[in-house]
Amino acid sequence: DYRVNIFLRQKWNDPRLAYSEYPDDSLDLDPSMLDSIWKPDLFFANEKGANFHDVTTDNKLLRIFKDGNVLYSI
């Protein structure tokens, strides 16, 4: 058996989120928006147990780029 701590970043493209009307190359959204967008269903095969660290505030990042690329960090 072994244990690992993971800082996980996922990146994918969702063309429905592409934009051109806003001048910035990317938008950092509030993590509460995570429930409103599609996210990959990530899982670790053969894991025995998993949990999130308890912290006082959510430690998540949701960044959307002009071309529809999404960066999600947990």
C-alpha positions as CSV (number, residue, x, y, z in Angstrom):
1,D,0.0,0.0,0.0
2,Y,1.0,3.6,-0.5
3,R,-0.4,7.1,-0.2
4,V,-0.1,10.1,-2.5
5,N,-1.2,13.8,-2.3
6,I,-2.2,15.1,-5.7
7,F,-2.5,18.6,-7.1
8,L,-4.8,18.0,-10.0
9,R,-5.1,20.1,-13.1
10,Q,-7.4,19.2,-16.0
11,K,-7.6,20.9,-19.4
12,W,-10.1,20.3,-22.1
13,N,-11.9,22.2,-24.9
14,D,-15.6,23.1,-24.9
15,P,-16.4,25.1,-28.0
16,R,-19.7,26.2,-26.4
17,L,-17.6,28.4,-24.0
18,A,-15.5,30.2,-26.6
19,Y,-16.0,33.9,-26.7
20,S,-14.8,36.9,-28.7
21,E,-16.7,39.9,-27.2
22,Y,-14.5,40.3,-24.1
23,P,-10.9,41.7,-24.5
24,D,-9.1,39.4,-22.0
25,D,-7.5,36.2,-23.3
26,S,-9.0,34.3,-20.3
27,L,-11.6,34.6,-17.6
28,D,-11.2,33.3,-14.1
29,L,-14.6,32.3,-12.9
30,D,-15.9,31.7,-9.4
31,P,-15.7,28.0,-8.4
32,S,-19.5,28.1,-7.8
33,M,-19.8,28.1,-11.6
34,L,-18.4,24.6,-11.7
35,D,-21.9,23.1,-11.3
36,S,-23.0,24.9,-14.5
37,I,-20.4,23.5,-16.9
38,W,-19.5,20.0,-18.2
39,K,-16.5,18.4,-16.5
40,P,-14.7,15.2,-17.4
41,D,-15.6,12.3,-15.2
42,L,-12.2,11.5,-13.8
43,F,-11.6,8.4,-11.7
44,F,-8.6,6.4,-10.5
45,A,-8.9,2.7,-11.2
46,N,-8.3,0.4,-8.3
47,E,-8.1,3.2,-5.7
48,K,-8.8,2.0,-2.1
49,G,-9.9,5.4,-0.7
50,A,-9.9,9.1,-1.5
51,N,-10.8,12.3,0.2
52,F,-10.4,16.1,-0.2
53,H,-8.4,18.0,2.3
54,D,-10.6,20.2,4.6
55,V,-9.7,23.9,4.2
56,T,-11.5,27.0,5.2
57,T,-12.2,28.1,1.6
58,D,-12.4,26.2,-1.7
59,N,-9.0,25.7,-3.3
60,K,-10.2,25.5,-6.9
61,L,-9.5,27.4,-10.1
62,L,-11.8,27.6,-13.1
63,R,-10.3,29.5,-16.1
64,I,-11.9,29.7,-19.5
65,F,-9.9,30.8,-22.6
66,K,-11.2,32.6,-25.7
67,D,-10.9,29.5,-27.8
68,G,-13.1,27.5,-25.4
69,N,-10.2,25.8,-23.6
70,V,-11.0,25.2,-19.9
71,L,-8.4,24.9,-17.1
72,Y,-9.8,23.3,-13.9
73,S,-7.5,23.0,-10.9
74,I,-8.3,21.2,-7.6
